[in-house]
Amino acid sequence: MAQNNESVNSPVQTMPNRIPDHPLAGLDQAAVLRDVLGKTAATTGHPFFCSLVESLSRSLNVHTVWVTEYIEEDDSLNALALVSGQELKTNYRYPLDGTPCEPVIRGAVLVHHADNVQEIYPRDTDLKELDARSYVGIPVLDTDGLILGHLAVLDKQPMPEEPAGLAVFQMFASRAAAELQRIRAEKEQEKLRHRLEQANEALNASEQRLRDLFEEAPIAYVHEGLDSRFISANRAALRILGVRPEEVEGTYGRSLVPDTPDAQKRVEDALASVGHGKNTSDVILELRRKDDGQPIWVRWWSSPAPDGSFTRTMFIDVTQQVLSDRKNRVLQAHNSYLQEELRNVHPSGFIGECQKMRLVFEDIKQVAPTNATVLVLGETGTGKELAARAVHTSSSRSDKPFIKVNCAALPASLIEAELFGHEKGAFTGATKERAGRFELADGATIFLDEIAEIPIDLQVKLLRVLQEGEFERVGSSKTRSVDVRVVAATNRDLLEAVHNGEFREDLYYRLAVFPLEMPPLRERGDDIVRLATEFCSRYAQSIGKTITPLCERDARRLGKYAWPGNVRELQNVVERAVITSTDGVLNLNRALPESTDDGFAQEPTSTPRVRTADEIQEIERNNIFLALQSSGWRVAGKNGAASLLGVHASTLSSRMKSLGIKRPGQAG
C-alpha cells in the first residue's frame, strides 16, 4: 500500500507510482483555463463555487470536485459546492477527522494520493460509497496564510501527479480563497453596516421604544407623586387595577387600599419608606380594583426619583397565588382538624337495641340525606355528638369534614372569631388571618354543641348564617358565602331559655327544623348491660387485662343505678372498675356509687317506673352534690367533680347555678 510522502522542499504530498491512463492525461492547460474562467469570471458568491466545481469536473474529466470552508468551532468542513458525477450539492457538512482532507487542513499543504485512497483512510465511509481510488486536496489560504478551507478532487481511476493539472488546482484554489475572503469581508461589512443602522435606529427611536416598553411591559409600572397621585401608568397597571386611561391623572393609589387594619398599615409603612427616599421592595399589598371593587393582591416595588419629585413603582399581580395560599391554609386547617377528630372519634359507634334507640336510628336514616338543620336534644352524656356524627356520615357530605364546636368551652370574647374567623390585626393577639369554623365547614357539616351557651348578641349573626349562608370575618367588611349543614345540640330546655330571654325565638325555630331526642341511659333498659359489656371489653384490651363477663348481680346493680351522667358516666364507671379489677373480676364496688334510698335507687329495668321532672331534677341535684363532696368541692381539673361526672366544667357550673347548688357555708 502506498504511503503519504511529504516533501521537505515542497508542500505537495504525492504518490510515486505513475499510471499512463488517468483522468489528467493529455491535459490542455490553456483550454481548461479558458473553459473554467469563462464559466466563473462573471459569477461571485455561491454561484461562483457551483460554477467552479462543475467546470473543473467537466474540464478535468474527474468524478468528484468540491470546495469547502473550514468550521473551526466543531472541526468540520462545509462543502460550499460539491459535484459528484451529474449531482450538485451545496452546504454539505462533514467531520474532518479520519478523511484525506484532514492533512490538507491541519498542515495547510497539498495532499495527493494517486491510488488506494480507501486503504489509506479506512474510516472515511464516503470514499467507499463513491468507489474512490485517487484524491487531490489543495488548501485554500487567506493572505496571512491562515486556512480557510480547501479545494478537493476524487476519482474512480488512479490519478498520478500531473504538474499541469496541479497547477490548475493551485490557481483555482487561490481564486476560491479570494472569493471566500471577499465573501467574509462582505459579511463583516454587512454586519458593521447593520450595526450602524441598528445604532442609528435605536438612537432615533429610543424615546418611542422606551414608551412602548413602558406601555407593553407585562409588569405594571406607575409613576406617582409622593401623595400617591398617579402621573402615568402602563397598560398592565391599568388592567390589574381596573383603571381606564382617562382616569389615570385623577387616581390616587391610596384610594385603592381597603379599609382594613392590616392593609392600611402595610401601605402606611411603604409610603413612609418612599417619603424618606428609601427603595421599597417585595411588599405584598391588598388593593381593590377601581372599576368593580374586587380584591386583588400585588407584589410591590418602589424607587423614589433622584430629585424626590415622584416615585417609580412597579408591581405584579399575585392574586391567584395569595388565594391559592389561603386555600392551602384552609386545607391544612382541614387536615389538622381531621387529624384531631380522628383521635377523638368513638371507635365503636352506636350500641343500642331498645325501642327508643331504634326510633333514633330511624330518624337519623330519614333526615341524614337531606340538608335540614338538626337539633339534637338530651341530657349530658347521652351521645348527642355521636348522633350528630351519624347524621353527617350518612349524608352526601360524608366525604367532607365534620367540624365540631363546643360553644360552652369558648370564652364569650373569642367565640365570634372562632366561628367566623378574623383578619390579621382585628384584635389584640390576632397576628395573622384565620379561617373560622364555618369557612372550614363549607360544603360539609358543622356541629354546634352546647348551642344554648352562645351569647345572645352573637345569636343574630348565627341566625344570618343559617338563613342566608353569609357572614363576615371579625375585622373585615367582606361578605363571605358558605354552604354548611348545621347540626346543633343542647342539654337545656331551649323553649324555657326563649321564655327567659336567654335565647332568640327565631333562632330556636331555625335550629329545630328536625329535633332528635336522645333518651337518657336509665330509660334504655338492657342497653345498659350491652354498653357496659362493650366498654369492659375495650378497656380491658387497652390495658392488657382479661375480664370475665358481667355476672347477674353486677348486671342488676348497673340496671338499678339512675345514671345521671348517662353513657359517659357508664364509661367512666366501667373504666374504673376494669382498672381496679382483680382476678379477672370487674370491681364495681369501688367504681359504682352505692344504690340507696337517697334518690339513686330505681326499680328493676323489667318494671320501670315513670318519674316526674321534679324527681329527675332531684336525682341530678343529689348526684352532683355527691360528686362535689367526693372531690372536695373542686369543680374542674383531673380529679374534679366535672371529671367524675364526665361533663365539661362549664356545663357543671351552669347546672349548679340552675339547680341552686352551693357549697355549705357559702354566702348568697
VEXBAGU-413348 format. One record per residue (C-alpha): residue in one letter; x, y, z. Coordinates in steps of 0.5 Angstrom, whole numbers, plus 500, padded with zeros to 3 digits. Layout:
N
AXYZ
...
***
This chain:
668
M500500500
A503507498
Q504512504
N504519504
N510523502
E511530505
S517533501
V521538506
N522543500
S515542497
P508543501
V506537496
Q505530498
T504525492
M504518491
P510516487
N507511482
R505513475
I500510471
P499512464
D492512463
H489517468
P484523468
L489528468
A493525462
G494530456
L491536460
D491542455
Q492547461
A490553457
A484550455
V482548462
L484555464
R479558458
D473554460
V474555467
L475562467
G469563462
K464560467
T467563473
A469570471
A462573471
T460570478
T461571485
G459568492
H455562492
P454561484
F462562483
F463556488
C458552484
S461554477
L468553479
V467545481
E462544475
S467547470
L473543474
S470537474
R468537466
S475540464
L479536468
N475529467
V474528474
H469525478
T468529484
V470536486
W469540492
V471547495
T470548503
E470552508
Y473550515
I469551521
E474551527
E468551532
D467544531
D473542527
S469540521
L468542513
N462545510
A462544502
L460550499
A459547493
L460539491
V459536484
S460528484
G458525477
Q452529475
E450531482
L451538485
K450539493
T451545497
N453546504
Y454539505
R457539512
Y462533515
P467532520
L474533519
D477527523
G480521519
T479524512
P484525507
C482532508
E485532515
P492533513
V491539508
I487543513
R492541519
G498542515
A496547510
V499543505
L497540498
V496533499
H496528493
H494520493
A495518486
D491511488
N489507494
V486512498
Q481508501
E486503504
I490510507
Y483512510
P479506512
R475510517
D472515511
T466511509
D464516504
L471514500
K468507499
E461510497
L464514492
D468508490
A474513490
R481511488
S485518488
Y485524491
V488531491
G487537496
I489544496
P489548502
V485555501
L489560505
D488568506
T493573505
D496572512
G497564510
L491562515
I487556513
L480558510
G478551507
H481547501
L479545494
A479537493
V478532487
L476525488
D476520482
K475513481
Q481512477
P488513479
M491520478
P498520478
E502527479
E501532473
P504539474
A500542469
G494539473
L496541480
A498548477
V491549475
F488546482
Q493551485
M491557481
F483556482
A485555490
S487562490
R481564486
A477561491
A481564497
A480571494
E472569494
L472567501
Q476573503
R471577499
I465574502
R468574509
A470582508
E463583505
K459580511
E463583516
Q462590512
E454588512
K455587520
L458593521
R453597517
H447593520
R450595527
L451602525
E444602522
Q441599529
A445604533
N442610529
E435607529
A436606537
L438613538
N433616533
A427612536
S430611543
E424615546
Q419611543
R422605544
L422606552
R415609551
D413602548
L417598553
F413602559
E406601556
E407594553
A411591559
P408585563
I410588569
A406594572
Y409601572
V407607575
H410614576
E406617582
G407623587
L409623594
D402624595
S401617591
R397621586
F398618579
I403621574
S403616569
A401608569
N402603563
R397598561
A399593565
A398597571
L391600568
R389592567
I391590574
L388596578
G381597573
V383604572
R381607565
P387611561
E383618562
E382616570
V390616571
E391623573
G385623578
T387617581
Y391616588
G394610590
R392610597
S384610595
L385603592
V387601599
P382597603
D380600610
T383594614
P388595619
D393590616
A392593609
Q393600612
K399599616
R402596610
V401602606
E403607611
D410603612
A411603605
L409610603
A413613610
S419609607
V419612600
G418619603
H424618607
G428617600
K429609601
N427604596
T422599598
S422592595
D418586595
V412588599
I405585599
L399590599
E392588598
L388593594
R381594591
R380595583
K377602582
D372599577
D369593581
G372594588
Q374586587
P380585592
I387584589
W394583592
V400585588
R408585590
W410592590
W417595589
S418603589
S424607588
P424615589
A427619583
P433622585
D430629586
G425627590
S419629586
F416623584
T417615586
R417610580
T413604582
M412597579
F408591581
I406584579
D399581580
V400576586
T392575587
Q392568585
Q398566589
V395569595
L388566594
S392559593
D396560599
R390562603
K386556600
N392551602
R392554609
V385552610
L386545607
Q392545612
A387547618
H382542615
N387537615
S390539622
Y382539625
L381532622
Q387529625
E385532631
E378529630
L381522628
R384522635
N377523638
V372519634
H369514638
P371507636
S365503637
G360508634
F352507637
I350501641
G343500643
E337495642
C332499646
Q326502642
K328509644
M334508640
R331504635
L327511634
V333515634
F337511629
E330511624
D330519625
I338519623
K336515617
Q331519615
V334526616
A341525614
P340525606
T337532607
N340539608
A335540614
T338543620
V338538626
L337540634
V340534638
L337534645
G338530651
E342530658
T349531659
G353524656
T347521652
G351521646
K349527642
E355528639
L355521636
A348522634
A351529630
R357525627
A352519625
V348525621
H354527618
T357520616
S350518613
S349525609
S352526602
R357531605
S361525609
D367526605
K368533608
P370535615
F365534621
I367541624
K366541632
V365547636
N364547644
C360553645
A361553652
A368552652
L370558649
P370565652
A365570650
S370575647
L373570643
I367565640
E365570634
A373570632
E373562633
L366561629
F367566623
G375568623
H379574624
E383578620
K390580622
G390586627
A383585628
F384585636
T390584640
G393577639
A391577632
T398576629
K395573623
E389572619
R385566621
A379562618
G373561622
R370554623
F364556618
E369557613
L373550615
A366547614
D364550607
G361544604
A361540610
T358539617
I359544623
F357541630
L355547635
D355543641
E352547648
I349551643
A345555649
E351558651
I352562645
P352570648
I345573646
D349579642
L352573637
Q346569636
V343574631
K350573627
L349566627
L342566625
R344570619
V349564617
L343559618
Q338564614
E343567608
G349563609
E353569609
F358572615
E364577615
R370576619
V372580625
G376586623
S373585615
S367588612
K368583606
T362578606
R363571605
S358566603
V358558605
D354552604
V354549611
R350543614
V348545621
V347540627
A346543634
A346540641
T344542648
N342539654
R338545656
D331547655
L331552649
L324554650
E325556657
A331560655
V327563650
H322565655
N327567660
G330572654
E337568654
F335565647
R333568641
E326565639
D327566631
L334562632
Y331557636
Y326555630
R331556625
L335550629
A329546631
V327544624
F328537626
P329535633
L333529635
E331527642
M337522645
P334518651
P337518658
L341512660
R336510665
E331509660
R335504655
G333498659
D338492657
D342497653
I346499660
V349492660
R350492653
L354498653
A358496660
T360490656
E363493650
F366498655
C369493659
S372489653
R375495650
Y378498657
A381491659
Q384490652
S387497652
I391496659
G392488658
K387485662
T383479662
I376481665
T370475666
P363477663
L359481667
C355477673
E348477674
R349481680
D353486677
A348487671
R343488676
R347493680
L348497674
G341497672
K339499679
Y343506678
A340512676
W346514671
P345522672
G351522668
N348517663
V353514658
R359518659
E358516667
L358509665
Q364509661
N368512667
V365507672
V367501668
E374504666
R375505674
A372498675
V377495670
I383499673
T381496680
S379489678
T383483681
D383476679
G379478672
V373480676
L370487675
N371491681
L364495681
N365496689
R370502688
A367504682
L360505682
P356509687
E352505692
S345505691
T341508697
D334511698
D337518697
G334518690
F339514686
A335507687
Q330505682
E326499681
P329494676
T329495669
S324490668
T319494671
P321501670
R317507674
V316514670
R319519675
T317526675
A321532672
D322534679
E324527681
I329527676
Q332534678
E333532685
I337526683
E341530679
R342535684
N344529689
N349526684
I352533683
F352534691
L356527692
A361529686
L363535689
Q363532696
S368527693
S372532690
G373537696
W368542692
R373542687
V370543680
A375543675
G381539674
K383532673
N380530680
G375535680
A367534680
A366535673
S371529671
L368525676
L361526672
G364526665
V362533664
H365540662
A367544668
S363550665
T357545664
L357543671
S358550673
S352552669
R348546672
M350548679
K347555678
S341552675
L340547681
G342552686
I347548689
K352552693
R358550698
P356549705
G357556709
Q358560702
A354566703
G349568698
***
